[in-house]
């Protein structure tokens, strides 16, 4: 349960710090994207999706 609460807190943090979420996205995909307007975060019950317009989707499971 502590792990799940920590993961939720991190996702909540990233939803307010999109520049850092972009760094995470780039690290996961080994990309060098810079346009924050193309970055999206969608929180679901069991995790969160992050993606860039026209590029890969990543799922972070809670």
VMD Tcl script that builds the backbone (N, CA, C; Angstrom):
set m [mol new atoms 186]
animate dup $m
set s [atomselect $m all]
$s set {name element resname resid chain x y z} {
  {N N UNK 1 A 0.824 -1.201 0.000}
  {CA C UNK 1 A 0.000 0.000 0.000}
  {C C UNK 1 A 0.864 1.261 0.000}
  {N N UNK 2 A 1.964 1.246 0.713}
  {CA C UNK 2 A 2.846 2.417 0.730}
  {C C UNK 2 A 3.375 2.689 -0.673}
  {N N UNK 3 A 3.740 1.622 -1.400}
  {CA C UNK 3 A 4.244 1.774 -2.762}
  {C C UNK 3 A 3.203 2.454 -3.645}
  {N N UNK 4 A 1.950 2.014 -3.539}
  {CA C UNK 4 A 0.888 2.570 -4.373}
  {C C UNK 4 A 0.649 4.042 -4.045}
  {N N UNK 5 A 0.658 4.393 -2.777}
  {CA C UNK 5 A 0.468 5.793 -2.383}
  {C C UNK 5 A 1.629 6.658 -2.865}
  {N N UNK 6 A 2.832 6.127 -2.806}
  {CA C UNK 6 A 4.001 6.860 -3.294}
  {C C UNK 6 A 3.895 7.086 -4.793}
  {N N UNK 7 A 3.484 6.057 -5.531}
  {CA C UNK 7 A 3.325 6.182 -6.981}
  {C C UNK 7 A 2.266 7.224 -7.322}
  {N N UNK 8 A 1.157 7.226 -6.594}
  {CA C UNK 8 A 0.107 8.224 -6.827}
  {C C UNK 8 A 0.633 9.633 -6.571}
  {N N UNK 9 A 1.422 9.795 -5.518}
  {CA C UNK 9 A 1.992 11.105 -5.198}
  {C C UNK 9 A 2.939 11.568 -6.307}
  {N N UNK 10 A 3.746 10.653 -6.831}
  {CA C UNK 10 A 4.666 11.008 -7.916}
  {C C UNK 10 A 3.912 11.423 -9.169}
  {N N UNK 11 A 2.860 10.698 -9.507}
  {CA C UNK 11 A 2.071 11.050 -10.688}
  {C C UNK 11 A 1.388 12.398 -10.476}
  {N N UNK 12 A 0.879 12.639 -9.280}
  {CA C UNK 12 A 0.290 13.938 -8.972}
  {C C UNK 12 A 1.302 15.060 -9.105}
  {N N UNK 13 A 2.515 14.803 -8.636}
  {CA C UNK 13 A 3.597 15.785 -8.753}
  {C C UNK 13 A 3.871 16.087 -10.218}
  {N N UNK 14 A 4.006 15.042 -11.029}
  {CA C UNK 14 A 4.316 15.242 -12.444}
  {C C UNK 14 A 3.199 15.968 -13.178}
  {N N UNK 15 A 1.957 15.812 -12.737}
  {CA C UNK 15 A 0.865 16.504 -13.416}
  {C C UNK 15 A 0.988 18.022 -13.265}
  {N N UNK 16 A 1.716 18.470 -12.237}
  {CA C UNK 16 A 1.944 19.901 -12.036}
  {C C UNK 16 A 3.321 20.343 -12.515}
  {N N UNK 17 A 4.194 19.409 -12.850}
  {CA C UNK 17 A 5.560 19.710 -13.285}
  {C C UNK 17 A 5.811 19.018 -14.624}
  {N N UNK 18 A 5.144 19.513 -15.654}
  {CA C UNK 18 A 5.203 18.861 -16.959}
  {C C UNK 18 A 6.609 18.882 -17.554}
  {N N UNK 19 A 7.422 19.877 -17.213}
  {CA C UNK 19 A 8.787 19.904 -17.729}
  {C C UNK 19 A 9.573 18.692 -17.240}
  {N N UNK 20 A 9.353 18.313 -15.988}
  {CA C UNK 20 A 10.029 17.133 -15.451}
  {C C UNK 20 A 9.418 15.846 -16.020}
  {N N UNK 21 A 8.124 15.868 -16.292}
  {CA C UNK 21 A 7.487 14.715 -16.933}
  {C C UNK 21 A 8.059 14.516 -18.336}
  {N N UNK 22 A 8.341 15.619 -19.025}
  {CA C UNK 22 A 8.958 15.522 -20.348}
  {C C UNK 22 A 10.339 14.872 -20.246}
  {N N UNK 23 A 11.096 15.211 -19.219}
  {CA C UNK 23 A 12.395 14.567 -19.001}
  {C C UNK 23 A 12.219 13.067 -18.782}
  {N N UNK 24 A 11.216 12.679 -18.005}
  {CA C UNK 24 A 10.935 11.263 -17.769}
  {C C UNK 24 A 10.553 10.574 -19.078}
  {N N UNK 25 A 9.687 11.206 -19.855}
  {CA C UNK 25 A 9.283 10.641 -21.147}
  {C C UNK 25 A 10.503 10.426 -22.042}
  {N N UNK 26 A 11.353 11.431 -22.120}
  {CA C UNK 26 A 12.550 11.323 -22.950}
  {C C UNK 26 A 13.472 10.212 -22.460}
  {N N UNK 27 A 13.581 10.044 -21.162}
  {CA C UNK 27 A 14.427 8.980 -20.611}
  {C C UNK 27 A 13.851 7.604 -20.939}
  {N N UNK 28 A 12.532 7.462 -20.839}
  {CA C UNK 28 A 11.892 6.174 -21.116}
  {C C UNK 28 A 12.012 5.806 -22.591}
  {N N UNK 29 A 11.872 6.781 -23.463}
  {CA C UNK 29 A 11.874 6.498 -24.894}
  {C C UNK 29 A 13.180 6.795 -25.589}
  {N N UNK 30 A 14.157 7.257 -24.806}
  {CA C UNK 30 A 15.448 7.659 -25.361}
  {C C UNK 30 A 15.240 8.639 -26.515}
  {N N UNK 31 A 14.375 9.628 -26.270}
  {CA C UNK 31 A 14.076 10.665 -27.256}
  {C C UNK 31 A 14.600 11.995 -26.741}
  {N N UNK 32 A 14.460 13.016 -27.570}
  {CA C UNK 32 A 14.939 14.353 -27.207}
  {C C UNK 32 A 13.864 15.392 -27.507}
  {N N UNK 33 A 12.627 15.071 -27.163}
  {CA C UNK 33 A 11.514 15.981 -27.427}
  {C C UNK 33 A 11.623 17.210 -26.521}
  {N N UNK 34 A 11.166 18.364 -27.046}
  {CA C UNK 34 A 11.241 19.601 -26.274}
  {C C UNK 34 A 9.905 20.346 -26.182}
  {N N UNK 35 A 8.923 19.953 -26.988}
  {CA C UNK 35 A 7.661 20.685 -27.078}
  {C C UNK 35 A 6.668 20.187 -26.027}
  {N N UNK 36 A 6.533 20.942 -24.935}
  {CA C UNK 36 A 5.617 20.556 -23.855}
  {C C UNK 36 A 4.159 20.521 -24.312}
  {N N UNK 37 A 3.818 21.291 -25.331}
  {CA C UNK 37 A 2.421 21.334 -25.768}
  {C C UNK 37 A 1.971 20.004 -26.374}
  {N N UNK 38 A 2.908 19.134 -26.751}
  {CA C UNK 38 A 2.571 17.833 -27.325}
  {C C UNK 38 A 2.540 16.719 -26.285}
  {N N UNK 39 A 2.908 17.036 -25.047}
  {CA C UNK 39 A 2.993 16.029 -23.989}
  {C C UNK 39 A 1.660 15.911 -23.256}
  {N N UNK 40 A 1.245 14.677 -22.982}
  {CA C UNK 40 A -0.030 14.436 -22.311}
  {C C UNK 40 A 0.153 13.458 -21.159}
  {N N UNK 41 A -0.641 13.638 -20.125}
  {CA C UNK 41 A -0.671 12.752 -18.964}
  {C C UNK 41 A -2.127 12.444 -18.671}
  {N N UNK 42 A -2.464 11.160 -18.617}
  {CA C UNK 42 A -3.830 10.752 -18.272}
  {C C UNK 42 A -3.741 9.752 -17.137}
  {N N UNK 43 A -4.365 10.084 -16.019}
  {CA C UNK 43 A -4.330 9.222 -14.843}
  {C C UNK 43 A -5.532 8.291 -14.883}
  {N N UNK 44 A -5.272 6.998 -14.748}
  {CA C UNK 44 A -6.304 5.966 -14.704}
  {C C UNK 44 A -6.308 5.371 -13.301}
  {N N UNK 45 A -7.248 4.493 -13.032}
  {CA C UNK 45 A -7.351 3.888 -11.712}
  {C C UNK 45 A -6.144 3.066 -11.310}
  {N N UNK 46 A -5.500 2.425 -12.278}
  {CA C UNK 46 A -4.385 1.541 -11.947}
  {C C UNK 46 A -3.038 2.074 -12.419}
  {N N UNK 47 A -2.985 3.327 -12.846}
  {CA C UNK 47 A -1.718 3.903 -13.280}
  {C C UNK 47 A -1.936 5.165 -14.085}
  {N N UNK 48 A -0.962 5.492 -14.906}
  {CA C UNK 48 A -1.049 6.696 -15.721}
  {C C UNK 48 A -0.395 6.454 -17.073}
  {N N UNK 49 A -0.922 7.126 -18.077}
  {CA C UNK 49 A -0.353 7.086 -19.417}
  {C C UNK 49 A 0.330 8.419 -19.678}
  {N N UNK 50 A 1.509 8.372 -20.283}
  {CA C UNK 50 A 2.139 9.589 -20.781}
  {C C UNK 50 A 2.449 9.355 -22.256}
  {N N UNK 51 A 2.254 10.399 -23.064}
  {CA C UNK 51 A 2.535 10.278 -24.490}
  {C C UNK 51 A 2.755 11.646 -25.101}
  {N N UNK 52 A 3.383 11.613 -26.268}
  {CA C UNK 52 A 3.575 12.797 -27.096}
  {C C UNK 52 A 2.712 12.606 -28.336}
  {N N UNK 53 A 2.172 13.689 -28.871}
  {CA C UNK 53 A 1.377 13.607 -30.099}
  {C C UNK 53 A 2.178 12.890 -31.181}
  {N N UNK 54 A 1.607 11.823 -31.716}
  {CA C UNK 54 A 2.228 11.099 -32.812}
  {C C UNK 54 A 3.371 10.184 -32.419}
  {N N UNK 55 A 3.660 10.062 -31.132}
  {CA C UNK 55 A 4.763 9.212 -30.686}
  {C C UNK 55 A 4.264 8.140 -29.730}
  {N N UNK 56 A 5.180 7.422 -29.134}
  {CA C UNK 56 A 4.859 6.285 -28.265}
  {C C UNK 56 A 4.075 6.682 -27.019}
  {N N UNK 57 A 3.224 5.751 -26.581}
  {CA C UNK 57 A 2.532 5.857 -25.298}
  {C C UNK 57 A 3.289 5.014 -24.285}
  {N N UNK 58 A 3.379 5.498 -23.056}
  {CA C UNK 58 A 3.978 4.723 -21.974}
  {C C UNK 58 A 2.977 4.650 -20.836}
  {N N UNK 59 A 2.910 3.504 -20.199}
  {CA C UNK 59 A 2.003 3.297 -19.073}
  {C C UNK 59 A 2.834 3.107 -17.816}
  {N N UNK 60 A 2.521 3.858 -16.788}
  {CA C UNK 60 A 3.170 3.721 -15.487}
  {C C UNK 60 A 2.154 3.060 -14.574}
  {N N UNK 61 A 2.388 1.818 -14.205}
  {CA C UNK 61 A 1.448 1.060 -13.380}
  {C C UNK 61 A 1.656 1.389 -11.909}
  {N N UNK 62 A 0.528 1.574 -11.210}
  {CA C UNK 62 A 0.604 1.834 -9.766}
  {C C UNK 62 A 0.647 0.539 -9.005}
}
mol reanalyze $m
mol bondsrecalc $m
mol representation Tube
mol addrep $m
